[in-house]
Structures are given as structure tokens and as C-alpha cells.
Amino acid sequence: MVRGRRTAPVLGYTTAEAARMVGLPSAQIRSFVRSGFLEPERGGRREYRFRFQDLVVLRAARDLVAQRVPPRRLRRVLRDLRAQLPHGRSLAELRISFEAGNIVVRSGGEAWEPESGQRLLDFEVAELAAKAAPLAPVLFQRAGDPSSLAAEDWYELGFELEASSIDQARAAYERALDADAEHVDAHLNLGRLLHEGGDPRSALRHYQTALAVRPDDATAAFNLGVAHQDLGRSEQALACYRASLEAEPSLADAHFNLAVLLEQAGDAAGTIRHLKAYMRLKGLRVGLGARQPPR
């Protein structure tokens, strides 16, 4: 989708705010930008505006510089980190380490890279989220008039705010949907926040809308299945998990949840088939996981 020329205010943290949260001098942050380690947006006066993802990269850069990692290697490592940061979900749950020359990003017991080597970098992004939390109202207020931002802008702000203020992230997603009632990712993320907050019934409506707009979305089908399962609707959950696997056969969590429901239904063959698929995808030989939360 080609976006039109931006007339809305550019959101994000100022250089001074980023410096306080990350623990770097403002001059060092500007140096990192000039060196191409990250590319923040520019405000109306050409000042830098940093997203929460930028703060994660800056926090990693601070630790790597302290470990005297050479500039060329630093550039490669930070580039890899930016590529590995997930989109469409909160970053606050992540733990990031630098091991044997590779960035390792962990979430919920899973890792993007194999664990190995000496640790030079190891921090939880939740540390940054806690520091960013007091600035969440300011970030939200900078958006100004709701009509000044497009749906995608509100969606991006909601994703940004998830690391520091769930309530304001939810409000941002709601404003995205006010601007575009069929914004699939806003429905998915708002549904996930409601679901994680203990309201699967409200979440279900957002998952259903997302799936109606994008019928082949594996995440929408999977999350809808979890909502049905949490509401005790096993047959609907089974159908949703199967639909998610049609869209994405390698979705390990769907295999596991299917196995649980099939075991409850007395389908031993189906249970074994999906457990084997789950264990193969997870690289497991023995043992089982647990039902995964919505994502």
C-alpha cells in the first residue's frame, strides 16, 4: 500500500528523552544516527524522533560499545537486531543477548538464534519499558487531534505504546479502528490485549472481524481458536486451529492446541499426529509444551 504525504505530527521520543531512558549522552545518540546505526524519523523542525524499537537498538549499542566491539561488527550486530525485532506484538516481553557473535532474541522460552558462546550483552526489554512508561501519556498527547492521524498511524502508535502503557495502546488501536473499521492488524492487536486482559469474549469479536477481512490469516484463525477454547467452545476451536494450519502448516502452537482438544475428544490417532508435528517443529524429542497464549 502506498501511503500519501504525511501531514500529521511525527510521533516518537526526542533525543533528550531517549538519552535519559537508554543511559547515553545525546551527542552519542546523534553520532550513532550519523554513523547509520539507526534511522529515526524527523519531526517538523528536522529533530530526531525515536520509536521504542530504536530505544532497544540504542540500549544494545550502549552495551556493545562498553564491551569494545569494533565499529564494523557493531554495525552488523545492530542491523541483525533490527531485523529480528518482532512486529505486531509487544517488545516488552523480550530478552536480548549477544552470544558468539550473534544476537539472540528470546520470548516466552523461545529463541530466534541458538544459545551458545560467551555473553557480552544481556538485558530485558522490560527495563526500557519501565523507563518509558512515565512518557506514555506525553507520547499519546503528541498525536493531538484524533483526525490528524490515519488509521495506520494510530496502529503504529498503539504498537509503540504496548511496551509502556497497555491502556493507551488499547485506546490507540481503538482510534485506528475508528478511522478504518477493517484494519486487520489493529483488530488483532486490540483483540490480543483484551484477551490477555481476561476478556476473551470481547477479543473474539475482533478476531472474527480480522478473519472476515483477511480469511487466510493464520494468526487471526489461531487467536480465534484460543478465544473459543477459553470460552469452552471446543468444536469451534478445533475448526479454527485447522483453518490456521491450512494457512500456515508450520504453526506449532496450533498443532499443540489441536492435540489437547483431540485428546479430550478421545481421538488418539489425531492427538499423536499433531503432537508429533508440534514436537518436530519445536525440535523436541520428549516432553510437551503448554497451551500458548494468544499472539
Rosetta silent file (secondary structure, phi, psi, omega in degrees, C-alpha in Angstrom):
SEQUENCE: MVRGRRTAPVLGYTTAEAARMVGLPSAQIRSFVRSGFLEPERGGRREYRFRFQDLVVLRAARDLVAQRVPPRRLRRVLRDLRAQLPHGRSLAELRISFEAGNIVVRSGGEAWEPESGQRLLDFEVAELAAKAAPLAPVLFQRAGDPSSLAAEDWYELGFELEASSIDQARAAYERALDADAEHVDAHLNLGRLLHEGGDPRSALRHYQTALAVRPDDATAAFNLGVAHQDLGRSEQALACYRASLEAEPSLADAHFNLAVLLEQAGDAAGTIRHLKAYMRLKGLRVGLGARQPPR
SCORE:     score description
SCORE:     0.000 S_00000001
   1 L     0.000  130.404  179.189    0.000    0.000    0.000 S_00000001
   2 L   -91.767  124.347 -178.925    1.388    3.399   -0.957 S_00000001
   3 L   -91.995  145.135  179.336    0.904    5.969    1.739 S_00000001
   4 L   -74.407  177.758 -179.453    0.264    9.608    0.920 S_00000001
   5 L   -64.906  129.267 -176.621    2.353   12.522    2.012 S_00000001
   6 L   -72.718  125.476  173.101    2.365   12.749    5.818 S_00000001
   7 L  -114.451  -10.786 -179.134    0.738   15.868    7.217 S_00000001
   8 L   -77.208  161.361  177.713    0.209   14.512   10.736 S_00000001
   9 L   -64.385  143.812  176.631    2.690   15.155   13.542 S_00000001
  10 L   -80.507  125.667 -176.431    5.657   12.783   13.677 S_00000001
  11 L   -91.082  168.547  176.079    5.440   10.751   16.864 S_00000001
  12 L   129.255  174.281 -178.446    8.214    9.354   18.987 S_00000001
  13 E   -87.636  143.333  176.795   10.683   10.181   21.737 S_00000001
  14 L   -73.042  169.225  178.155   13.017   13.163   21.489 S_00000001
  15 H   -60.859  -41.203 -179.920   16.786   12.751   21.605 S_00000001
  16 H   -64.883  -40.840  178.496   16.841   14.002   25.194 S_00000001
  17 H   -65.742  -43.299  178.329   14.120   11.559   26.243 S_00000001
  18 H   -61.947  -40.717 -179.532   15.894    8.677   24.514 S_00000001
  19 H   -61.283  -43.080  179.899   19.168    9.648   26.208 S_00000001
  20 H   -64.863  -40.784 -176.292   17.594    9.548   29.674 S_00000001
  21 H   -74.297  -37.170 -175.154   15.960    6.175   29.094 S_00000001
  22 H   -88.002  -25.717 -178.519   18.912    4.458   27.428 S_00000001
  23 L    84.390   37.031  177.946   21.664    5.995   29.532 S_00000001
  24 L  -126.844  148.876  173.378   23.671    7.562   26.721 S_00000001
  25 L   -63.901  146.926  178.040   24.709   11.179   26.124 S_00000001
  26 H   -56.720  -37.376 -179.709   22.598   12.928   23.492 S_00000001
  27 H   -62.889  -37.224  179.225   25.764   13.557   21.494 S_00000001
  28 H   -67.038  -40.052  178.481   26.492    9.819   21.378 S_00000001
  29 H   -62.862  -44.348  178.555   22.986    9.092   20.143 S_00000001
  30 H   -63.553  -34.246  176.976   23.334   11.659   17.377 S_00000001
  31 H   -64.935  -41.935  177.351   26.678   10.086   16.484 S_00000001
  32 H   -59.882  -40.781  179.880   25.049    6.662   16.170 S_00000001
  33 H   -65.171  -45.352  179.842   22.473    8.152   13.810 S_00000001
  34 H   -62.268  -30.740 -179.656   25.137    9.866   11.688 S_00000001
  35 L   -80.499   -5.974  177.536   27.021    6.561   11.521 S_00000001
  36 L    85.154   14.323  179.786   23.942    4.816   10.142 S_00000001
  37 L   -70.559  -25.575  174.250   23.359    2.506   13.113 S_00000001
  38 L  -156.802  161.613 -175.147   19.686    3.532   13.088 S_00000001
  39 L  -130.066   83.408  179.253   17.441    5.857   11.115 S_00000001
  40 L   -69.626  162.302  174.966   14.910    7.677   13.298 S_00000001
  41 E   -74.544  170.701  179.078   12.125    9.745   11.809 S_00000001
  42 E  -116.940  139.192  176.322   12.315   13.523   11.662 S_00000001
  43 L   -83.347 -174.413 -177.186    9.914   15.977   13.271 S_00000001
  44 L   -61.881  -25.609  178.215    8.633   19.218   11.840 S_00000001
  45 L  -103.112   20.277  179.946   11.849   21.009   12.808 S_00000001
  46 L    68.812   13.283  176.692   14.009   18.169   11.478 S_00000001
  47 L   -75.844  154.938  179.104   14.654   16.960   15.025 S_00000001
  48 E   -73.020  142.496  173.067   15.049   13.208   15.598 S_00000001
  49 E  -129.422  118.062 -172.599   12.029   11.226   16.796 S_00000001
  50 E  -101.546  134.582  171.758   12.813    7.738   18.119 S_00000001
  51 L   -82.816  167.863  179.297   10.461    4.765   18.211 S_00000001
  52 H   -63.169  -34.818  176.012   10.603    2.203   21.007 S_00000001
  53 H   -58.522  -37.788  177.635   12.354   -0.157   18.579 S_00000001
  54 H   -63.904  -37.122  179.025   15.072    2.488   18.221 S_00000001
  55 H   -63.203  -38.719  178.721   15.469    2.560   22.006 S_00000001
  56 H   -62.347  -43.862  179.641   16.056   -1.200   22.007 S_00000001
  57 H   -65.194  -41.540  178.874   18.771   -0.817   19.370 S_00000001
  58 H   -64.154  -39.567  178.495   20.363    2.091   21.282 S_00000001
  59 H   -62.849  -40.744  177.573   20.348    0.087   24.510 S_00000001
  60 H   -66.058  -42.152  179.750   22.134   -2.747   22.718 S_00000001
  61 H   -60.465  -40.719  179.951   24.603   -0.306   21.152 S_00000001
  62 H   -57.932  -47.120 -177.582   25.448    1.134   24.568 S_00000001
  63 H   -69.497  -37.913 -178.807   26.373   -2.264   25.977 S_00000001
  64 H   -69.217  -37.310  176.128   28.285   -3.353   22.891 S_00000001
  65 H   -63.711  -40.260  178.289   30.355   -0.162   22.850 S_00000001
  66 H   -62.304  -27.942  178.539   31.187   -0.747   26.518 S_00000001
  67 L   -88.374    6.836  177.714   32.445   -4.200   25.506 S_00000001
  68 L    60.023   37.736  173.749   34.697   -2.546   22.859 S_00000001
  69 L   -69.633  129.293 -178.073   33.002   -4.256   19.928 S_00000001
  70 L   -58.451  147.510 -176.477   34.645   -2.872   16.735 S_00000001
  71 H   -53.691  -42.704 -178.988   32.511   -0.395   14.726 S_00000001
  72 H   -63.062  -43.124  178.889   32.171   -2.659   11.673 S_00000001
  73 H   -68.676  -37.675  178.738   30.986   -5.560   13.802 S_00000001
  74 H   -59.363  -44.333  179.797   28.756   -3.233   15.818 S_00000001
  75 H   -59.806  -43.966 -179.263   27.032   -2.100   12.633 S_00000001
  76 H   -65.376  -42.865 -178.148   26.381   -5.711   11.581 S_00000001
  77 H   -64.458  -43.722 -179.350   25.095   -6.749   15.001 S_00000001
  78 H   -67.837  -34.780  175.427   22.708   -3.802   15.265 S_00000001
  79 H   -62.641  -43.396  178.887   21.477   -4.442   11.727 S_00000001
  80 H   -64.188  -38.856  179.929   20.747   -8.057   12.680 S_00000001
  81 H   -63.519  -46.345  179.376   18.968   -6.924   15.849 S_00000001
  82 H   -58.043  -38.385 -178.895   16.691   -4.558   13.935 S_00000001
  83 H   -69.544  -26.738 -175.170   15.838   -7.399   11.562 S_00000001
  84 H   -91.223  -16.616 -179.100   14.991   -9.763   14.419 S_00000001
  85 L   -64.422  128.760 -177.061   12.728   -7.490   16.445 S_00000001
  86 L   -71.256  154.337  177.099    9.168   -8.781   16.031 S_00000001
  87 L  -115.297  150.945  177.921    6.415   -6.642   14.571 S_00000001
  88 L    79.010   11.639  177.478    2.796   -6.570   15.582 S_00000001
  89 L  -149.765  160.683 -177.236    3.431   -7.633   19.167 S_00000001
  90 L   -66.150  141.561  177.142    4.789   -6.047   22.317 S_00000001
  91 L   -88.996  -13.502 -171.374    8.561   -5.861   22.652 S_00000001
  92 L   -64.291  -20.435 -177.228    8.495   -5.597   26.450 S_00000001
  93 L   -82.966   -5.698 -172.017    8.483   -9.392   26.863 S_00000001
  94 L   -81.117  153.504  166.696   11.793   -9.863   25.046 S_00000001
  95 E  -125.817  133.738 -173.379   15.221  -10.668   26.406 S_00000001
  96 E  -122.393  133.429  176.768   18.179   -9.871   24.184 S_00000001
  97 E  -138.826  162.163  178.769   21.710  -11.207   24.388 S_00000001
  98 E  -120.050  111.501 -170.580   24.801  -11.218   22.189 S_00000001
  99 E  -132.927  126.396  178.395   26.370  -14.665   22.070 S_00000001
 100 L    51.862   39.082  177.162   29.226  -15.968   19.952 S_00000001
 101 L    82.423    3.431 -178.047   28.901  -13.002   17.629 S_00000001
 102 E  -123.235  141.203  172.326   25.147  -13.418   17.113 S_00000001
 103 E   -74.396  133.646  175.901   22.172  -11.546   18.518 S_00000001
 104 E  -120.450  122.100 -179.985   19.795  -13.876   20.337 S_00000001
 105 E  -112.123  123.930 -177.145   16.247  -12.683   20.953 S_00000001
 106 E  -116.523  144.527  177.365   14.139  -14.694   23.387 S_00000001
 107 E  -152.764  123.402  176.693   10.445  -14.567   24.094 S_00000001
 108 L    58.211   35.054  178.212    8.371  -16.977   26.142 S_00000001
 109 L    86.145   -3.305  178.115   11.112  -19.594   26.292 S_00000001
 110 E  -104.255  156.296 -178.942   11.773  -19.477   22.541 S_00000001
 111 E  -130.968  143.486  176.897   14.867  -18.085   20.839 S_00000001
 112 L   -77.327  -26.931  179.351   15.423  -16.646   17.387 S_00000001
 113 L  -131.157  153.137  179.255   19.029  -17.950   17.372 S_00000001
 114 L   -61.827  145.878  178.577   20.643  -20.981   19.059 S_00000001
 115 L   -80.323  124.326  178.733   22.061  -20.346   22.513 S_00000001
 116 L  -168.173  160.779  169.462   25.854  -20.533   22.518 S_00000001
 117 L    78.934  179.841 -179.294   29.061  -18.736   23.362 S_00000001
 118 L   -77.046  139.094 -179.781   30.097  -16.036   25.791 S_00000001
 119 E   -88.639  119.721  173.390   27.529  -13.437   26.678 S_00000001
 120 E  -102.266  -23.373 -175.797   28.593   -9.876   26.003 S_00000001
 121 E  -136.827  132.236 -178.864   25.101   -8.410   26.013 S_00000001
 122 E  -160.974  107.707  177.990   22.132   -9.476   28.083 S_00000001
 123 E  -151.820  154.434  175.910   19.154   -7.324   29.018 S_00000001
 124 E   -95.263  131.797 -179.809   15.400   -7.489   29.286 S_00000001
 125 H   -64.350  -21.509  177.162   13.499   -5.009   27.166 S_00000001
 126 H   -57.292  -27.712  176.673   11.106   -4.675   30.103 S_00000001
 127 H   -60.371  -45.426  178.789   13.777   -2.478   31.701 S_00000001
 128 H   -67.205  -38.996 -179.162   13.322    0.035   28.904 S_00000001
 129 H   -60.395  -39.737  179.280    9.553   -0.304   29.030 S_00000001
 130 H   -64.263  -37.463  179.116    9.556    0.646   32.710 S_00000001
 131 H   -72.858  -31.573 -178.685   11.590    3.769   31.951 S_00000001
 132 H   -78.245  -22.036 -174.148    9.357    4.661   29.008 S_00000001
 133 H   -52.930  -46.253 -179.121    6.115    4.241   30.977 S_00000001
 134 H   -62.333  -21.232 -178.839    6.070    7.759   32.509 S_00000001
 135 H   -91.074   -4.795 -177.569    6.391    9.230   28.995 S_00000001
 136 H   -58.214  -45.340  178.044    3.487    7.228   27.569 S_00000001
 137 H   -60.789  -36.454  179.296    0.891    9.976   28.253 S_00000001
 138 H   -65.128  -44.509 -179.950    3.169   12.528   26.575 S_00000001
 139 H   -60.748  -41.347 -179.524    3.600   10.315   23.524 S_00000001
 140 H   -66.638  -42.390 -179.021   -0.150    9.852   23.302 S_00000001
 141 H   -65.479  -29.943  179.820   -0.832   13.567   23.675 S_00000001
 142 L   -63.771  -19.904  178.816    1.595   14.362   20.871 S_00000001
 143 L   -67.160  -25.663  176.593   -0.803   12.662   18.498 S_00000001
 144 L    69.899 -141.167 -179.647   -3.123   15.627   19.015 S_00000001
 145 L   -61.276  126.345 -179.717   -6.496   15.642   17.293 S_00000001
 146 H   -52.150  -31.951 -178.321   -7.568   12.041   16.503 S_00000001
 147 H   -74.599   -9.238 -178.641   -8.478   13.147   12.986 S_00000001
 148 H   -79.432  -12.736 -179.023   -4.902   14.296   12.379 S_00000001
 149 L  -116.883  143.742  174.467   -3.638   10.714   12.126 S_00000001
 150 L   -78.639  168.705 -178.869   -4.566    7.984    9.685 S_00000001
 151 H   -56.844  -42.305 -179.081   -5.534    4.500   10.864 S_00000001
 152 H   -64.772  -34.594  177.366   -2.034    3.176   10.181 S_00000001
 153 H   -64.777  -44.754  178.179   -0.524    5.982   12.277 S_00000001
 154 H   -64.235  -38.367  177.364   -2.758    5.131   15.234 S_00000001
 155 H   -60.917  -46.387  179.853   -1.912    1.459   14.771 S_00000001
 156 H   -63.383  -37.483  177.176    1.814    2.202   14.845 S_00000001
 157 H   -65.915  -40.606  177.970    1.355    4.361   17.936 S_00000001
 158 H   -59.851  -44.597  177.866   -0.579    1.552   19.625 S_00000001
 159 H   -61.684  -40.686  178.825    2.229   -0.877   18.916 S_00000001
 160 H   -60.735  -42.307 -173.949    4.699    1.679   20.243 S_00000001
 161 H   -77.577  -16.064 -179.351    2.715    2.164   23.455 S_00000001
 162 L   -57.592  -30.439 -177.986    2.340   -1.545   24.229 S_00000001
 163 L   -72.506  -18.958 -173.133    5.787   -1.512   25.782 S_00000001
 164 L  -128.294  -26.189 -177.788    4.858    1.188   28.290 S_00000001
 165 L  -152.100  100.842 -178.938    1.082    1.606   28.628 S_00000001
 166 H   -62.899  -40.134 -178.766   -1.393   -1.131   27.718 S_00000001
 167 H   -61.052  -44.705 -179.300   -4.375    1.150   28.381 S_00000001
 168 H   -74.776  -30.189  173.633   -3.139    3.793   25.980 S_00000001
 169 H   -62.034  -44.070  178.795   -2.102    1.181   23.439 S_00000001
 170 H   -61.706  -41.446  178.954   -5.653   -0.138   23.529 S_00000001
 171 H   -63.661  -38.374  179.066   -7.001    3.405   23.072 S_00000001
 172 H   -65.541  -41.715  178.029   -4.704    3.940   20.087 S_00000001
 173 H   -64.472  -37.296  178.086   -5.910    0.729   18.438 S_00000001
 174 H   -63.476  -38.741  178.167   -9.498    1.812   19.039 S_00000001
 175 H   -69.688  -33.029  174.843   -8.772    5.111   17.290 S_00000001
 176 H   -61.246  -40.615 -179.098   -7.196    3.207   14.413 S_00000001
 177 H   -74.785  -26.740  172.442  -10.437    1.279   14.052 S_00000001
 178 H   -63.027  -37.033 -179.273  -12.460    4.483   14.228 S_00000001
 179 H   -79.647  -31.176 -179.408  -10.503    5.628   11.191 S_00000001
 180 L  -149.520  100.064 -174.992  -10.632    2.249    9.409 S_00000001
 181 L   -66.082  -11.927 -178.780  -13.050   -0.342   10.741 S_00000001
 182 L  -112.491   23.836  177.546  -11.356   -3.059    8.649 S_00000001
 183 L   -74.823  101.102 -171.201   -7.765   -2.509    9.795 S_00000001
 184 H   -59.514  -47.907 -175.878   -6.893   -6.164   10.361 S_00000001
 185 H   -66.291  -33.734  175.741   -3.743   -5.697   12.436 S_00000001
 186 H   -66.102  -40.656  175.970   -5.443   -3.204   14.753 S_00000001
 187 H   -61.369  -44.805 -178.099   -8.246   -5.735   15.318 S_00000001
 188 H   -63.778  -44.983 -177.248   -5.709   -8.480   16.019 S_00000001
 189 H   -72.809  -38.377  175.984   -3.649   -6.444   18.465 S_00000001
 190 H   -65.150  -42.114  176.711   -6.640   -4.946   20.242 S_00000001
 191 H   -59.564  -42.516  179.906   -8.152   -8.419   20.486 S_00000001
 192 H   -62.710  -42.127  179.882   -4.911   -9.778   21.896 S_00000001
 193 H   -65.255  -40.612  177.378   -4.739   -7.061   24.562 S_00000001
 194 H   -65.350  -41.288 -179.466   -8.347   -7.693   25.563 S_00000001
 195 H   -63.174  -49.170  179.409   -7.724  -11.445   25.591 S_00000001
 196 H   -64.508  -24.182  177.434   -4.592  -11.151   27.696 S_00000001
 197 L   -83.440    3.743  175.450   -6.569   -8.856   29.999 S_00000001
 198 L    94.319   18.502 -178.916   -9.051  -11.663   30.704 S_00000001
 199 L  -125.080   71.189 -178.131  -11.838  -10.788   28.255 S_00000001
 200 H   -65.149  -25.349 -178.438  -11.849  -13.479   25.542 S_00000001
 201 H   -67.197  -44.062  176.938  -15.455  -12.714   24.608 S_00000001
 202 H   -68.920  -38.016  178.925  -14.632   -9.149   23.530 S_00000001
 203 H   -61.239  -39.273 -177.342  -11.408  -10.352   21.916 S_00000001
 204 H   -55.506  -40.492 -178.895  -13.352  -12.914   19.905 S_00000001
 205 H   -62.951  -38.786  179.270  -15.295  -10.198   18.082 S_00000001
 206 H   -70.336  -39.690  177.650  -12.085   -8.528   16.927 S_00000001
 207 H   -63.282  -40.672  179.907  -10.568  -11.828   15.804 S_00000001
 208 H   -63.058  -42.032  178.865  -13.739  -12.636   13.856 S_00000001
 209 H   -64.247  -44.314  179.366  -13.666   -9.263   12.105 S_00000001
 210 H   -59.113  -42.675 -177.543   -9.979   -9.666   11.242 S_00000001
 211 H   -70.806  -32.981  177.936  -10.623  -13.126    9.797 S_00000001
 212 H   -66.318  -36.695  179.606  -13.626  -11.911    7.803 S_00000001
 213 H   -77.725  -37.004 -177.560  -11.471   -9.222    6.184 S_00000001
 214 L  -129.391   81.040 -171.106   -8.434  -11.481    5.726 S_00000001
 215 L   -60.860  -22.461 -177.077   -9.733  -15.093    5.562 S_00000001
 216 L   -99.992   18.484 -179.349   -6.288  -16.673    5.094 S_00000001
 217 L   -81.890  111.502 -176.388   -4.683  -15.015    8.129 S_00000001
 218 H   -65.422  -38.284 -179.288   -3.243  -17.821   10.257 S_00000001
 219 H   -66.009  -41.773  178.670   -2.807  -15.630   13.346 S_00000001
 220 H   -61.400  -44.677  179.900   -6.421  -14.456   13.243 S_00000001
 221 H   -65.124  -42.446 -179.644   -7.668  -18.044   12.943 S_00000001
 222 H   -64.227  -48.919 -178.875   -5.352  -19.266   15.715 S_00000001
 223 H   -63.154  -36.773  175.841   -6.251  -16.477   18.136 S_00000001
 224 H   -62.898  -38.357  176.473   -9.937  -17.007   17.411 S_00000001
 225 H   -62.447  -42.370  178.741   -9.421  -20.669   18.245 S_00000001
 226 H   -63.479  -40.763  179.181   -7.818  -19.790   21.580 S_00000001
 227 H   -62.975  -45.597  177.448  -10.723  -17.462   22.395 S_00000001
 228 H   -60.898  -42.794 -179.589  -13.249  -20.194   21.584 S_00000001
 229 H   -62.440  -42.229  179.200  -11.243  -22.673   23.648 S_00000001
 230 H   -66.126  -25.047  178.308  -11.130  -20.293   26.604 S_00000001
 231 L   -92.559    6.813  176.577  -14.910  -19.915   26.334 S_00000001
 232 L    79.299   19.140 -177.929  -15.369  -23.699   26.364 S_00000001
 233 L  -102.620   79.940 -171.621  -16.336  -23.976   22.684 S_00000001
 234 H   -64.889  -42.257 -177.749  -14.239  -26.946   21.647 S_00000001
 235 H   -63.509  -43.785  178.171  -15.798  -27.612   18.252 S_00000001
 236 H   -64.584  -38.760  179.186  -15.357  -24.008   17.124 S_00000001
 237 H   -63.689  -43.201  178.384  -11.800  -24.014   18.461 S_00000001
 238 H   -57.897  -44.680 -179.030  -10.971  -27.190   16.534 S_00000001
 239 H   -63.270  -39.612 -179.146  -12.242  -25.650   13.310 S_00000001
 240 H   -68.614  -42.873  178.906  -10.205  -22.503   13.853 S_00000001
 241 H   -63.057  -39.797  177.735   -6.980  -24.349   14.621 S_00000001
 242 H   -64.713  -38.871  177.917   -7.424  -26.461   11.499 S_00000001
 243 H   -65.070  -37.998  179.872   -8.021  -23.308    9.459 S_00000001
 244 H   -66.064  -34.808  179.522   -4.872  -21.740   10.880 S_00000001
 245 H   -75.921  -27.110  173.220   -2.860  -24.803    9.841 S_00000001
 246 H   -64.542  -37.115  179.929   -4.293  -24.682    6.336 S_00000001
 247 H   -79.604  -33.741 -177.266   -2.919  -21.144    6.100 S_00000001
 248 L  -145.788   87.521 -175.295    0.341  -21.900    7.912 S_00000001
 249 L   -59.617  -20.690 -177.863    1.146  -25.639    8.339 S_00000001
 250 L   -91.393   13.838 -179.466    4.222  -24.857   10.458 S_00000001
 251 L   -77.491   93.451 -171.907    2.229  -23.121   13.218 S_00000001
 252 H   -60.274  -41.418 -177.015    3.421  -25.306   16.096 S_00000001
 253 H   -61.597  -34.065  178.080    1.074  -23.856   18.721 S_00000001
 254 H   -67.214  -39.576  176.140   -1.954  -24.774   16.625 S_00000001
 255 H   -60.509  -43.980 -177.680   -0.738  -28.377   16.423 S_00000001
 256 H   -64.698  -46.558 -178.180   -0.326  -28.488   20.194 S_00000001
 257 H   -65.958  -35.203  174.248   -3.739  -26.995   20.949 S_00000001
 258 H   -61.950  -43.404 -179.794   -5.356  -29.343   18.451 S_00000001
 259 H   -59.468  -41.899  179.724   -3.672  -32.276   20.177 S_00000001
 260 H   -61.626  -47.289 -177.774   -5.082  -31.173   23.542 S_00000001
 261 H   -69.074  -37.444  179.044   -8.627  -30.875   22.212 S_00000001
 262 H   -68.200  -34.478  175.610   -8.429  -34.142   20.254 S_00000001
 263 H   -63.638  -41.418  178.879   -7.208  -35.941   23.366 S_00000001
 264 H   -64.940  -30.458 -179.628  -10.221  -34.592   25.245 S_00000001
 265 L   -85.648   -2.670  178.313  -12.439  -35.825   22.404 S_00000001
 266 L    83.155   16.644  179.650  -10.903  -39.323   22.556 S_00000001
 267 L   -93.666   87.250 -175.439   -9.178  -39.125   19.162 S_00000001
 268 H   -65.174  -41.845 -177.639   -5.919  -40.893   19.994 S_00000001
 269 H   -64.463  -43.960  179.182   -4.631  -41.029   16.425 S_00000001
 270 H   -65.242  -38.829  178.709   -5.240  -37.321   15.861 S_00000001
 271 H   -59.804  -48.858 -178.297   -3.646  -36.464   19.186 S_00000001
 272 H   -64.097  -41.559 -178.012   -0.465  -38.371   18.353 S_00000001
 273 H   -61.030  -45.452 -177.556   -0.281  -36.942   14.835 S_00000001
 274 H   -77.436  -30.319  175.030   -0.455  -33.329   15.999 S_00000001
 275 H   -65.897  -40.955  177.937    1.813  -33.881   18.988 S_00000001
 276 H   -62.507  -41.172  178.774    4.452  -35.326   16.677 S_00000001
 277 H   -64.010  -42.936  178.878    4.090  -32.331   14.390 S_00000001
 278 H   -60.696  -47.758 -177.263    4.392  -29.969   17.343 S_00000001
 279 H   -67.014  -36.134  177.729    7.485  -31.697   18.705 S_00000001
 280 H   -65.550  -44.672 -178.499    9.116  -31.821   15.275 S_00000001
 281 H   -67.574  -31.176 -179.998    8.529  -28.108   14.700 S_00000001
 282 H   -88.303   -5.872 -178.785    9.822  -27.257   18.169 S_00000001
 283 L    72.115   30.715 -177.896   12.846  -29.525   17.815 S_00000001
 284 L  -100.475  150.463  174.901   11.742  -31.642   20.790 S_00000001
 285 L  -108.643  -37.759  179.516   12.314  -35.331   21.335 S_00000001
 286 L  -138.340  163.364  175.262   10.434  -35.868   24.559 S_00000001
 287 L    84.128  167.582 -176.759    8.078  -33.908   26.747 S_00000001
 288 L  -128.400  161.538  174.793    5.311  -31.484   25.944 S_00000001
 289 L   -92.741 -153.650  178.043    4.803  -27.758   25.989 S_00000001
 290 L  -133.447  159.931  179.440    1.843  -25.822   27.319 S_00000001
 291 L   -58.669  127.409 -173.800   -1.079  -24.117   25.664 S_00000001
 292 L   -83.516  146.316  176.724    0.274  -20.908   24.222 S_00000001
 293 L   -72.969  164.484  178.418   -1.298  -17.526   24.893 S_00000001
 294 L   -61.830  149.687 -178.074   -2.730  -15.515   22.022 S_00000001
 295 L  -130.355    0.000    0.000   -0.164  -13.744   19.923 S_00000001
